Amino acid sequence: MKPAWDKLMAEFADSKTALVADVDCTADGKEICTKVGVQGYPTIKYGSPADLQDYQGGRDFDALLEFASENLGPTCGPDNMDLCSEDKKEEINKLTAMGEEELDSKVTALEKQISDAEETFDTELKKLQESYEKLQKDKDDSIAEAKGAGLGMMKSVLAHLKSGGGGGEEDKDEL
């Protein structure tokens, strides 16, 4: 994917309205990657720097170019009201009227709601993992116990008996 991304960056290098860039999340870019929620590599994000979205499309140059051409550049927002529908303009105006302090409080509360949901998920997932591991061990121990009690030989003898092989020493006398 790296060659396709490098080619896309070159394609948009002179754009006045769209930025295509890469960030090394393992080095100097670690802080920004944490802030925008990058959890795996490579991750592609797009949109307003204040509200980046995850890209889910193709990873070859043609798919990336098509998406970038259609989706990058100015979008509806407080800085580009002329690009907004009447509904979005009304929403932006209501949010603006709340003021910085109230809006910051609401954003913080919603981000905490997301963080709490992720934390609950991680905690419960860990519990499930521990339960799974215990169940797996119990199953493996039970299987080992059954096999250790002579199951293999019992099955061999049972198959022999069912096939008409019968009763041990007296069968030898008949030969």
N, C-alpha and C positions, 0 to 999 in steps of 0.2 A: 504494500500500500504506500510505502514511503515515496517511491518514484512518482506515483500518481499525485500524491499530495504536493510534492515539490513542484510538479508541473502546474498544478492548480494555483499554487502561490505565485508562480511566475506569471500566470495568466492574469491575475488580479493585482500584480505589483503596482501598477500605475492608477488603480482605481481611486477616485476621490470619495466614494461613498461606501465601499466595502473593504473589509480587511480579512485576508486569509493568511493565517500564521500558524506556527506550531510552538508549543511550550514543552520543555523538557521537565516532566514532573518528578524526575529523580534528582534534579540538580537545583539550579536557581529558581525554577518555576514551581517548586514544591508547595509553597505557600498559596499561590493562586490556584493550583490544582485542588488543594484541600478546600479552599473557599468556595469553589464552584462545583464541588462534589465529584471530582474524577476519582473513580475507584479501580479502574482497570485500564490497560493500555493495548492498543491505541483507543482513545475516546475522542469523538468529534462532537463539538458543541457549536451552536450557532445562535444568533439573535442578539438582542440588546446585552451589552456587557453586564447590566444590572440584573438580567434575568435570562441566563443562557439555558438553552434547551438541548436535549440529547438528539443527535442525528442518528437515524435508524436505516438510512438508505444504503445503496450499493457503495462499494469501496474502490471501484475502478475509476479511471480518469473521466470517462464519459458520464457516468452517473454523478460523480462529484461536481463536474462542470455544469450539468443540467440543473442540479439542485441549487448550486451557488448562483447561477444566472437568474433563476426564478425567485430566490429567497433572500439573497444578501442585498444590503443597501438600506436606505432609509425605510423605516416602518412606522406605523401609527404609534404615537407616544406623545408625551408632553412637549418634546422638541419638534415634533412633526405633526401638529394637529391637522394640517391640511390633508394628510393621508388617512385620517380617521373617518369612520362612519359617524353618523349623528349619535348613535348609541354609545360608541366608544368615547366621543367627545364629552358626552354627558357624564360617563363614568369617570373620566379623567378630571373633569371639573369638580365632581363631588369629592373625589379623593384629595384634590388640591385644596378644597375648602376646609378639609379636616385640619389642615396645618401640620407642620413637621412633627411636633411632639406626639400628637394623637396617632398620626400615620406610622411613626416609628414604633410606637407602642403596639399597634396592631400587627405590623410586620414582625416584630420580635415575638409576639404571642403565636403567630402562625408558624414561624420558623421553629419555635419551641415545640409546637404540636407535631411538626414533622420529625424533629429530633427525638421527641418522646416516642413516637410511633416506631421509628427505626430502632431505638434502644429496646423497646418492648419486644420487637420482632427478634432482635439479636439475642436477648435473654431467653426468650421462649425457644428459639431455634437451638440454643446451647443445651437447654433442658431436653429437648427432643433428641438431640445428638447423643447425650448421655444415656437416655432411655434406650435408644436404638442400640448403642454399644453394649448395654447390659443385656438386652434381649438377645443380641447376637451371641454374646458369651454364654448365656444360659442355654441357648439352642445348641451351640457347639459342644458344650459340656455334656448335655443330655445325649447328643448323637454319639460322642466319644464313649460315654458310659454304656449305651446300648451295644455298640460295636465291641467294646471291651468285655461284655458278658457272653461272648461267643456267638454273636449273631451270624457272622459269616459261615461258621461251621454248621450252625443250626440250619441255615438256608441250604447249604450243600446236602446235608443229610435229608432234609425235607424233600428236596428235588429228587434225590435218589429214591426215596420211598414212593413218591408219587409216580415215578417212572416204572415202578414195578420191581425195583430192586428191593429185596425184602429183608430178610431177617438175619443177616450177619453170617455166622459160622455154618449153620445148617445148609445155606446155599452152596457153600464150597463142597460139601459132601455129595451133592447131586451131580457134580461134574465128573 
